Amino acid sequence: MNYSELINELENTNLSPIIDCLPKDFLTEFNHGDFAGWLKALNALPNLDVSSYALKEQLRIGEHSQCTDAERQNLTELLMALHPWRKGPFELFGLHIDTEWRSDWKWDRLIKAISPLQGRNVLDVGCGNGYHCWRMAGERANLVLGVDPHLLFVMQYWAIRHFLKTPPVYVAP
């Protein structure tokens, strides 16, 4: 969980002052809630190749056929260690992550007011786990930075980021 890629994106731009606000050492700067349990779950996530993903019409990572039922069960247990998942829904390798809020419904209303996003840099304050950040990337935003004070939601972002290394979406505490 480091922000070196984001720092590289921001250096030598008018957004470079943001760099000073990013955690320098995530593991020592943040430790509340069930941080040890959340970190254990993140570190245990399997390395599955992502053959495809969708960010525009839905938030889907990978295909059902890319992992076995046993791998999917393990993935379920690890992701549930990060519950409750507030914003979503997400689908990872055929596993549907139901969430407290149907953020896709909000997205369907929001996108009309913020389009076009192509080539834009976006700051999403109070982004939760980054659901809308990923959707903005699906609309070809240049860079999306979300911030949220809830460490659990930032950890959920890192779980998604474990599988989806691109596009340039970041969530910071």
C-alpha positions as MATLAB code, in Angstrom:
seq = 'MNYSELINELENTNLSPIIDCLPKDFLTEFNHGDFAGWLKALNALPNLDVSSYALKEQLRIGEHSQCTDAERQNLTELLMALHPWRKGPFELFGLHIDTEWRSDWKWDRLIKAISPLQGRNVLDVGCGNGYHCWRMAGERANLVLGVDPHLLFVMQYWAIRHFLKTPPVYVAP';
ca = [
       0.000    0.000    0.000;
       2.097    2.790   -1.244;
       1.383    5.830   -3.286;
       4.569    5.968   -5.364;
       2.639    5.640   -8.645;
       0.381    8.515   -7.654;
       3.359   10.603   -6.571;
       4.947   10.017   -9.980;
       1.697   11.091  -11.671;
       1.531   14.296   -9.618;
       5.160   15.399   -9.723;
       5.817   18.355  -11.972;
       2.109   19.162  -12.300;
      -0.037   21.834  -10.719;
      -1.382   19.057   -8.462;
       2.010   18.378   -6.848;
       1.031   19.991   -3.486;
      -1.202   16.954   -2.914;
       1.937   14.833   -2.514;
       2.549   16.353    0.922;
      -0.856   15.084    2.084;
      -0.239   11.446    1.158;
       0.855    8.911    3.773;
       4.604    8.301    3.692;
       4.436    4.955    5.515;
       0.907    3.613    5.483;
       1.680    0.723    7.833;
       2.970    2.925   10.643;
       0.759    5.980   10.160;
      -2.584    4.177   10.294;
      -3.707    1.601   12.811;
      -7.267    1.758   14.051;
     -10.328   -0.427   13.842;
      -9.358   -3.990   12.941;
      -6.333   -2.802   10.979;
      -4.343   -5.996   11.699;
      -7.218   -8.182   10.457;
      -7.829   -6.029    7.388;
      -4.141   -6.075    6.533;
      -4.005   -9.854    6.989;
      -6.916  -10.251    4.549;
      -5.277   -7.942    1.989;
      -1.966   -9.764    2.200;
      -3.693  -13.120    1.693;
      -5.529  -12.134   -1.507;
      -4.670  -14.572   -4.292;
      -2.743  -13.475   -7.358;
      -5.290  -14.032  -10.095;
      -4.716  -12.815  -13.629;
      -7.360  -10.402  -14.839;
      -8.229  -11.218  -18.433;
     -10.862   -8.507  -18.663;
     -12.599   -5.868  -16.645;
     -15.485   -3.441  -17.046;
     -15.796   -0.009  -15.483;
     -18.322    1.707  -17.723;
     -21.605   -0.216  -17.484;
     -20.715   -2.056  -14.287;
     -17.744   -2.652  -12.050;
     -16.495   -6.130  -12.965;
     -13.018   -7.552  -12.587;
     -12.064  -10.865  -14.139;
     -14.244  -13.708  -15.306;
     -15.977  -16.533  -13.463;
     -13.884  -19.045  -15.394;
     -10.614  -17.558  -14.115;
     -10.781  -19.208  -10.719;
     -12.017  -22.428   -9.198;
     -14.908  -22.687   -6.759;
     -12.385  -23.222   -3.950;
     -10.468  -20.079   -4.964;
     -13.732  -18.134   -5.147;
     -14.715  -19.364   -1.675;
     -11.333  -18.257   -0.320;
     -11.762  -14.893   -2.044;
     -15.224  -14.554   -0.485;
     -13.848  -15.152    3.003;
     -11.008  -12.675    2.527;
     -13.253   -9.944    1.141;
     -15.801  -10.492    3.907;
     -13.019   -9.774    6.403;
     -13.322   -6.228    5.008;
     -17.083   -5.902    5.522;
     -19.293   -4.005    5.588;
     -18.886   -3.002    1.975;
     -20.857    0.229    1.777;
     -20.512    1.343   -1.867;
     -20.869   -0.953   -4.846;
     -21.806   -3.427   -6.183;
     -18.645   -5.126   -7.377;
     -18.138   -8.393   -9.219;
     -14.779  -10.134   -8.907;
     -14.181  -13.335  -10.846;
     -17.887  -14.182  -10.770;
     -18.242  -13.318   -7.083;
     -20.921  -10.693   -6.538;
     -20.134   -8.355   -3.642;
     -23.438   -7.028   -2.442;
     -23.149   -3.692   -0.722;
     -25.180   -1.588    1.662;
     -25.724    1.111   -0.957;
     -26.571    0.704   -4.630;
     -23.969    3.192   -5.796;
     -24.613    2.148   -9.383;
     -28.052    3.763   -9.149;
     -26.492    6.995   -7.900;
     -23.903    6.754  -10.685;
     -26.631    6.545  -13.325;
     -27.950    9.927  -12.119;
     -24.557   11.510  -11.417;
     -22.812   10.748  -14.715;
     -25.158   13.043  -16.647;
     -24.130   16.017  -14.484;
     -20.368   15.461  -14.588;
     -19.792   14.376  -18.179;
     -17.587   14.469  -20.082;
     -14.820   13.088  -17.890;
     -12.387   12.148  -20.631;
      -8.974   13.683  -19.947;
     -10.040   15.316  -16.679;
      -8.391   15.034  -13.266;
     -10.982   14.323  -10.580;
     -10.951   14.620   -6.789;
     -13.690   12.628   -5.048;
     -14.013   13.717   -1.403;
     -15.747   11.139    0.783;
     -15.263    8.456   -1.855;
     -15.655    5.447    0.441;
     -13.998    2.465   -1.209;
     -13.604    4.264   -4.514;
     -16.590    2.790   -6.358;
     -17.354    6.054   -8.162;
     -13.630    6.655   -8.738;
     -13.436    3.425  -10.731;
     -16.559    4.375  -12.660;
     -15.019    7.790  -13.482;
     -11.965    5.969  -14.807;
     -14.363    3.966  -16.979;
     -15.415    7.295  -18.477;
     -11.725    7.867  -19.338;
     -10.843   10.396  -16.664;
      -7.122   11.092  -16.792;
      -6.562   10.670  -13.040;
      -8.978   10.032  -10.193;
      -8.016   10.614   -6.584;
     -10.499    9.744   -3.870;
     -10.094   10.575   -0.203;
     -11.996    9.104    2.700;
     -11.453    9.248    6.474;
     -12.586    5.642    7.054;
      -9.626    3.301    6.979;
     -11.814    0.249    6.297;
     -13.003    1.786    3.029;
      -9.447    2.654    2.023;
      -8.522   -0.982    2.686;
     -11.421   -2.099    0.459;
      -9.993    0.091   -2.290;
      -6.625   -1.668   -1.880;
      -8.395   -5.033   -2.210;
      -9.843   -3.960   -5.559;
      -6.513   -2.406   -6.561;
      -4.818   -5.742   -5.845;
      -6.560   -7.119   -8.931;
      -6.947   -3.976  -11.030;
      -3.614   -2.176  -11.301;
      -4.795    0.239  -13.966;
      -6.358    2.721  -14.757;
      -4.969    5.573  -12.615;
      -7.364    5.437   -9.660;
      -6.174    6.094   -6.130;
      -7.901    6.308   -2.759;
      -6.064    7.853    0.170;
      -6.993    8.309    3.819;
];
